[in-house]
Amino acid sequence: MEKINYPLLYFEFQEETVLGILVGTDLEVMDKDLRSVKSTLLDHLQKRYKKYDDYPLMDIADPRLRLVEAAIRPAYRDRSGSYPLSNTQKVSIPVIFGETEHGHYECYLPLFGESFYYYDSRQFDALVQHVVVTLLNRYSPEKIYRLQMLPRPHLDVLPLKVNYDRDLYWSGIEYKREYKVLNRLAERTPQKKNIRRSMSALPEAAWELEDKVTEVMDKLISTRSNVLAVGRPGTGKSAVLQQAIKKIATRSRKQHLDYTFWRILPQRITASSKYLGEWEELCELLVEELNTANGILWVEDVVRLLQIGGEGPEDSVAAFLLSFLQQGKLQMLGEATPQELESMRRLLPGFAEAFQTVVIEELDEKKVFSVLSQFAGYAETSLRMPISREALQLSYRLLLRYYPYESFPGKGIKFLGQCVSEGKLRQAEKIDKKAVFDNFVRQTGLPELFLRDDLLLDTEELQDYFNQRIIGQPAAVNKLCNLVKVYKAGLNNPYKPINTLLFAGPTGVGKTASAKALADYFFGKGQRKSPLVRIDMSEFQYPGQIVRLIGAGREPGQLVREIRERPFSVLLLDEVEKADPSIFDALLGLMDEGVLVDAYGRETNFRNTIVIMTSNLGASNRKSIGFGQQEDDGAVYLSAISRHFRPEFVNRLDGVVVFGSLNQEDILAITRKELDELRQREGFAKRRIDIDFSPRVVSHIASVGFDPRYGARPLQRAIERLLVTPIANWLLQHPETEDCRLWADYQDHALSVEQQPKP
């Protein structure tokens, strides 16, 4: 019997709580004390060894712990750039390292789930510092804060007695390292040396899909076929493939069949290729090493193989690998949606025909609840986070209504996994209905009013909300209120966008402000990013520019990219009449069915989106513009719209809202609203200054900031020029001013500012 000493990193929290992480594995346990943690982990390892004759490999003979301090500037990141915080943060990261029995060194970073080898002990400091800083730079400020909140770590060891051939063990490591291309491009699966991916790893189980697992295994092993799991997103394709691979690997180990599986992202094949013919050479080496390793290649996102390598599918990586598939020199498995499979058959028929398909349909309601219940059992026993029956039922109801384009059980497992992860971070006792509501609000931005049937809609409060945000446009307010009422009642069509509206009217009368108000009401409760996706359609005036909007080939366009990132949002297509007519044809499918499908079968879903288009068509034909007592003639706008757009486009609109011109009272009300927002600016809040404006100031700003041609749009410029700049100059001349009240008046053609005591 040999004894393997596994490093155990543990943290002692308050209230008799200890978190233990078994280094080099995906195992972690939280219990009342260190002894209980070690007992639980050892029991798990012994059961695994007894049942599967398998155990995690550990190279380090004498593990040591060191805290490495890294100084970084956390930053928020999105597609538009990086936004670092002002202060540098120091973060202490525990590192487990030591010499292996083979003469080199290995280093683990358990909090990141990463490890690396090095061959000179003098390289340790530089390598660890580089790796830690690189990994921390990928973290959001929130994640870095959580790392800083961890208590000081300690190191212990967990011994496990096993039988193993040391010479065979080391020769296996050396043999594995000979696969230079495979080790660089792909990942061995299932991993013998598990790396902790996250603190809430989902179980690798294919509940209620055991027959599909058996079918995949038969096709892979019995007939040595290439296999493609086909199904809608969320039906369990990845889980079926993972479980089939796991079972084949276990059988292979016991029967000495020596099958190996390698998981690869298609883009890694061409990512490092700089020269002509380089990726083709990589593919040939990849196939050669797979044959040596008796390997089967699991390709994530198979359709991506048709997009990389050349200008089109006919000279892509998929086309290059096709001959190897047909000759039996390469065995591959992957997954695709029905639309992606159809696109592969259309674009590269031979490639699609090289696979045998395993169709995975969505489970019925009874089986879905069985899967969710099994996940709840897993969460309670393995993650120590019970999920109530009411929480399961509520999750099912919410996901069924608000995520119709994804399938069960995948969307249920993913959502409940997020709830469990959040619950662990908040140290909650269980996942109940409140936790489900809170997570759903954070994920979608929808207020609880829409999610809970027991909350009734206050129509007066709704009307007041939009009247305060949208001034002088009663028709628009009524339309938006009706939209909210229909959605609250659950009577909107789930297979189209929530609503598709065209806002018509002169410039500067509140069309964009109305879209912002609706976005904040509908989706502004939980999302960190603005729920308003605004695209200026005047940038797409030529037919070829449709590629920038929707995308073609490998890269998605602006519209697709934004909605994939924020599926719950208001999509504002500004000045839509200026776009090329071909753009409108491309939008017909979006307006009719709520989806856009590209040439490769990839879907972008708009069914949780409110689509609002704005247009100035008809404004130049009106008899009067600006202040006036007469009502706007909506027929002028409707006539201009029907002349400009094709009938099939107009027929797909749920409504046209005509915005009228603003009168004197409207302009004054908008001015007061803008001045209220001015009072909230940082400079006043920081100095605890209240500022009031005389009626003369309001009247003067309203008259200067309104232009009959541009509506209220110049108003903000007038406020900046006539108010903000003079007040800023006054504050700079009186630096001691704070915790007081200012009175701004307009006299003798100039702005005056006086300091007054607070009442």
KETOR-221381 format. One record per residue (C-alpha): residue in three letters; x, y, z. Coordinates in steps of 0.05 Angstrom, whole numbers, plus 5000, padded with zeros to 4 digits. Layout:
ALAXYZ
...
***
This chain:
MET500050005000
GLU502450704982
LYS500251335016
ILE498651974977
ASN498552625017
TYR493653114988
PRO494753855007
LEU488554125044
LEU487754875043
TYR482755115095
PHE479755755120
GLU476955845190
PHE470756305190
GLN466856545249
GLU461256145282
GLU465155485280
THR465455435204
VAL471355165165
LEU471955145089
GLY476754615063
ILE479354584991
LEU482853944970
VAL488354204926
GLY488853904857
THR481653664856
ASP474653974849
LEU472953774920
GLU471254274975
VAL467454205040
MET464654685091
ASP463554405162
LYS463954595235
ASP471354435245
LEU477554175209
ARG476653475234
SER469653425204
VAL472153715138
LYS477853205133
SER473152635152
THR468252815097
LEU473552895043
LEU477152245062
ASP470551865062
HIS469152124992
LEU476051934966
GLN475751234996
LYS468851104966
ARG471251344898
TYR477350904902
LYS473350294924
LYS467950374871
TYR471950604810
ASP479050424828
ASP480651154814
TYR483551734853
PRO486152434839
LEU493552454821
MET498152874864
ASP505353004844
ILE507953424902
ALA511453024956
ASP512253575008
PRO507154124996
ARG508254825024
LEU503855445031
ARG505856155015
LEU501656785012
VAL503257184950
GLU501357914951
ALA499458244885
ALA497958974873
ILE492759104819
ARG487659614797
PRO480859264791
ALA476859464730
TYR469959394701
ARG470059134630
ASP465159094573
ARG465459074497
SER466759824494
GLY472959814538
SER476059754607
TYR474460224665
PRO479560154722
LEU478160404792
SER482160974819
ASN485760604875
THR490660024873
GLN488559424914
LYS493158924948
VAL490658204947
SER493857624983
ILE493156964945
PRO494856284976
VAL499655864934
ILE501155124945
PHE507754894915
GLY513254384922
GLU518053914887
THR515153294852
GLU518152604855
HIS520452694783
GLY525153264799
HIS521353874775
TYR516554334812
GLU509054434811
CYS504955024836
TYR497455054851
LEU492955674858
PRO486855354890
LEU482455984890
PHE483156024815
GLY483055284799
GLU489655344762
SER496454994766
PHE503054994728
TYR509854654727
TYR516654994731
TYR523654714728
ASP527955184769
SER526155394840
ARG529056084826
GLN523356194776
PHE518056124829
ASP517256854850
ALA517057144780
LEU512456604752
VAL507456624810
GLN507157384809
HIS505957384734
VAL500556854737
VAL496957154797
VAL496757854767
THR494357584700
LEU488657194733
LEU486657764778
ASN486258244719
ARG480657804691
TYR476557874755
SER471258404768
PRO472058864828
GLU466558464863
LYS470357804857
ILE476758134880
TYR473158414941
ARG470757714958
LEU477857454955
GLN480058015002
MET474657825052
LEU477257115061
PRO480656975128
ARG487956765132
PRO488856065102
HIS492355465133
LEU495254825104
ASP494254115125
VAL494853435090
LEU489852885077
PRO492952195070
LEU489851655025
LYS492550945021
VAL492450644951
ASN495550104909
TYR499150364847
ASP505250224804
ARG509950824812
ASP513850674748
LEU507450604707
TYR504751244737
TRP510851654717
SER511451334648
GLY504151524637
ILE505652244653
GLU511552254605
TYR507351914551
LYS501952434560
ARG506853004551
GLU508952754483
TYR502252994454
LYS504853694440
VAL499153924395
LEU493653584434
ASN496053864500
ARG496554564470
LEU489954584434
ALA485354104471
GLU483653884541
ARG483653164565
THR476752944589
PRO474652684637
GLN480452984675
LYS484152524723
LYS486953124758
ASN480753524768
ILE481454274771
ARG476454664812
ARG472655084762
SER468055464808
MET465155444878
SER458455194851
ALA460254684798
LEU454054364768
PRO453653604770
GLU455853224708
ALA449452814704
ALA444452654648
TRP438252534690
GLU432352234651
LEU436752184589
GLU440051514603
ASP437351214538
LYS440751774498
VAL447251644536
THR446950914516
GLU445451094444
VAL451651554441
MET456051014472
ASP453650494422
LYS455050934362
LEU461851154388
ILE464550474408
SER460549934373
THR460550244303
ARG466250744313
SER461851284283
ASN462352034287
VAL456652274332
LEU452752934332
ALA447853064389
VAL442253494360
GLY437253884401
ARG434754574421
PRO438954964472
GLY437954674541
THR435553974523
GLY441753664553
LYS446353534494
SER452753694533
ALA450553294594
VAL449152684550
LEU456052724517
GLN459552834583
GLN456152234615
ALA457551794555
ILE464851984556
LYS465351864630
LYS462251164624
ILE466650984565
ALA472851224602
THR471050804663
ARG469750184621
SER476050314581
ARG480250344644
LYS477449694671
GLN477849324605
HIS484449634584
LEU481549914519
ASP485550554525
TYR480451034495
THR482051774507
PHE477652374496
TRP479853084480
ARG475553704483
ILE477154284437
LEU474554964417
PRO474855044341
GLN477755744343
ARG483955494380
ILE486155124316
THR487055774277
ALA488256264334
SER495856164336
SER496756064261
LYS500256654228
TYR502756364162
LEU499556054101
GLY498555314111
GLU500255324186
TRP493355124211
GLU492954564160
GLU499454284187
LEU496654344258
CYS490553944237
GLU494853394208
LEU499053344272
LEU492653354313
VAL489752764275
GLU496452394280
GLU496852484355
LEU489552274363
ASN490951634327
THR497051504372
ALA492851634434
ASN486851244408
GLY483251894418
ILE476352164402
LEU475652914390
TRP469853274424
VAL468853924386
GLU464854464421
ASP460654884373
VAL461654434312
VAL458554934264
ARG464355394280
LEU468954934241
LEU465455174177
GLN467055904193
ILE474455874208
GLY480555744164
GLY478456034097
GLU473856524064
GLY467956054063
PRO465555344083
GLU468855034021
ASP475955204046
SER474555194121
VAL477454744175
ALA471254304169
ALA472654194095
PHE479954024110
LEU478053514164
LEU472653204120
SER477352724085
PHE480052464151
LEU472952344175
GLN470951974112
GLN477251534114
GLY476251364187
LYS482751694209
LEU479052174255
GLN473252034302
MET469352644325
LEU463352804368
GLY459753454380
GLU453053804387
ALA448654264346
THR441754564344
PRO436954334288
GLN438055004253
GLU445654924256
LEU445154214228
GLU440854464171
SER445855014155
MET451554494155
ARG447654064106
ARG446554664061
LEU453554954064
LEU457854324067
PRO453553704056
GLY459153194060
PHE461253434129
ALA454253364158
GLU453452674126
ALA459752434161
PHE456052444228
GLN450751994257
THR445652414295
VAL442752294364
VAL436452724369
ILE434952984439
GLU427953254448
GLU425553694505
LEU423153294566
ASP415853314586
GLU413653674649
LYS413753054693
LYS420952884674
VAL423053614681
PHE420653624753
SER424252964765
VAL430753274740
LEU429753904781
SER428253484843
GLN434553074832
PHE438553714826
ALA435453964891
GLY437653314924
TYR444753414897
ALA444854134922
GLU442653924991
THR447553334999
SER453653584961
LEU453054344965
ARG449554385033
MET444254845003
PRO437054585006
ILE432054814954
SER424654834974
ARG419254514933
GLU415855194924
ALA422355484897
LEU422754924845
GLN415555034822
LEU416555794819
SER423055714779
TYR419455264729
ARG413755754721
LEU418156364711
LEU422956024663
LEU417155734623
ARG414256414611
TYR420256874605
TYR425256404570
PRO420956054517
TYR426756014469
GLU430955564515
SER429054854535
PHE428454474600
PRO431954174637
GLY438054594618
LYS435155274634
GLY432455024700
ILE439054714723
LYS442955334701
PHE438355814738
LEU438055404801
GLY445555324799
GLN446156084799
CYS441356124858
VAL445455614897
SER451955984881
GLU449056644903
GLY446156314966
LYS452956044986
LEU456156724977
ARG450657045020
GLN451156475070
ALA443656335063
GLU440555735097
LYS436455515037
ILE433755724969
ASP426455934978
LYS421456324936
LYS424556994956
ALA431456774933
VAL428456554866
PHE425057224857
ASP431257614876
ASN435757224828
PHE430657284771
VAL430158044781
ARG437758114780
GLN438257684718
THR432758004676
GLY431558694706
LEU424058554708
PRO420658834770
GLU417258354818
LEU410658664796
PHE411058254732
LEU413557624765
ARG408757574823
ASP401257454813
ASP399657684884
LEU402158394868
LEU396758804835
LEU398159354784
ASP396560054810
THR394060394747
GLU394361094778
GLU401560994800
LEU403260734731
GLN400061334698
ASP403761814745
TYR410461474730
PHE409961594655
ASN406762284662
GLN412762504704
ARG417762224653
ILE413962394589
ILE411263104586
GLY406063364538
GLN404762694502
PRO398362384530
ALA397661904470
ALA404561614483
VAL403261554557
ASN396661174545
LYS399960704495
LEU405660534542
CYS400960434601
ASN396759954559
LEU403059574539
VAL404759474613
LYS397659244629
VAL397658714574
TYR404458454596
LYS402358434669
ALA396158034649
GLY400657544611
LEU396857644546
ASN402657854501
ASN404557374445
PRO410556964473
TYR413056814402
LYS414157544381
PRO417658134412
ILE413758404472
ASN411558984428
THR413859324364
LEU412260064360
LEU413860634313
PHE414361324346
ALA412961874296
GLY413262614304
PRO417763224300
THR424563224332
GLY425563404405
VAL418563244431
GLY420162634474
LYS420662014430
THR427361794457
ALA425562004528
SER419361554524
ALA423660964503
LYS428361084562
ALA422461134610
LEU419660484585
ALA426460134589
ASP427360354662
TYR420360134681
PHE420759454647
PHE427959224655
GLY431459724701
LYS430959354768
GLY436958884767
GLN441458964707
ARG447959324716
LYS448059564645
SER442860034616
PRO436759644591
LEU436260114531
VAL439859874468
ARG440260474421
ILE442360414349
ASP442761014302
MET439860754237
SER442561354198
GLU449260974199
PHE446260424154
GLN444260804092
TYR447460334041
PRO445859594026
GLY452759334044
GLN452359624114
ILE447359084134
VAL453458664152
ARG455359164207
LEU448259144234
ILE446658394233
GLY453258064216
ALA455657564166
GLY460056954172
ARG464256934234
GLU462757584270
PRO455857814293
GLY453658524277
GLN451959084326
LEU444658904333
VAL445858154345
ARG451658284393
GLU447758774436
ILE441458334442
ARG445457704457
GLU448758084514
ARG442258404538
PRO436257984517
PHE431658344566
SER431859054539
VAL428459594498
LEU431459624428
LEU431160344402
LEU432360404327
ASP433161154319
GLU431361514254
VAL429460854222
GLU427161184157
LYS434361364140
ALA436560634135
ASP436960274068
PRO430559894048
SER434459234050
ILE435159334126
PHE427559334133
ASP427158664096
ALA432158364145
LEU427958614204
LEU421458274180
GLY423357614213
LEU425157974277
MET418358334280
ASP414257724259
GLU417357144298
GLY422057484347
VAL428457144321
LEU434157274273
VAL437656674243
ASP444356764208
ALA447256344151
TYR450155844200
GLY443655714237
ARG445356114299
GLU439256444330
THR438657114364
ASN432257174404
PHE428357824411
ARG422257544447
ASN424057894512
THR425358544476
ILE420959154464
VAL422659424394
ILE421560174386
MET423160544321
THR423161304315
SER421861704253
ASN420962434232
LEU417162244169
GLY411462744158
ALA414263284203
SER416263724144
ASN409163684114
ARG405663964174
LYS402664654167
SER405264914233
ILE411164734275
GLY412664954346
PHE407965304395
GLY400765254374
GLN393665144399
GLN391464654345
GLU392463904353
ASP397463544310
ASP394463194250
GLY396462464260
ALA393962294190
VAL399762694160
TYR404862234195
LEU401061594181
SER400561774107
ALA408061924103
ILE409661274138
SER405360854092
ARG408561184031
HIS415661064055
PHE415360354082
ARG412959734047
PRO406059474069
GLU408858824097
PHE413359234143
VAL407759694167
ASN403159094179
ARG408058784227
LEU407959394273
ASP403759324336
GLY402360064335
VAL404360754311
VAL404761294365
VAL404362014339
PHE407962524383
GLY405163234379
SER408663904385
LEU410064184454
ASN406364794480
GLN408765334528
GLU406564954591
ASP410064324567
ILE416564684556
LEU416264994626
ALA414764304656
ILE420663994620
THR425164564643
ARG423164444716
LYS424463694707
GLU431463834679
LEU432964324736
ASP430863794787
GLU435963314756
LEU441163874759
ARG440263914835
GLN442463184842
ARG449363284811
GLU455563084849
GLY458263784861
PHE452063984900
ALA451363324936
LYS458663314958
ARG458064004989
ARG451063875016
ILE448364474977
ASP440964564960
ILE439565034902
ASP432965354882
PHE431365734819
SER426766324813
PRO420866314764
ARG424666824722
VAL430366324713
VAL425565774693
SER421966224644
HIS428466484613
ILE431565794605
ALA425065534574
SER424766094523
VAL432166044504
GLY432265274505
PHE426465164458
ASP426965204383
PRO420765094339
ARG425064674291
TYR428564244344
GLY423464214401
ALA426464154470
ARG432963844447
PRO437064494455
LEU434464564527
GLN440264184559
ARG445364594521
ALA441965224547
ILE442164974618
GLU449564814613
ARG451165484582
LEU446665944622
LEU446465594689
VAL451765074700
THR457665484677
PRO455966124718
ILE454365714780
ALA460965324773
ASN464765984769
TRP461066244831
LEU462865614870
LEU470165664850
GLN470266384875
HIS467166164941
PRO470765514958
GLU468465535030
THR461165465010
GLU457964825036
ASP451964575075
CYS447665155053
ARG442165375006
LEU443365764942
TRP438266204907
ALA439066314832
ASP435366894800
TYR435467234732
GLN435767994734
ASP438268524686
HIS439867994633
ALA444667624680
LEU444467044729
SER445467214802
VAL447166714857
GLU445966854931
GLN447666424992
GLN442266325043
PRO442065915107
LYS438365255105
PRO431365295136
***
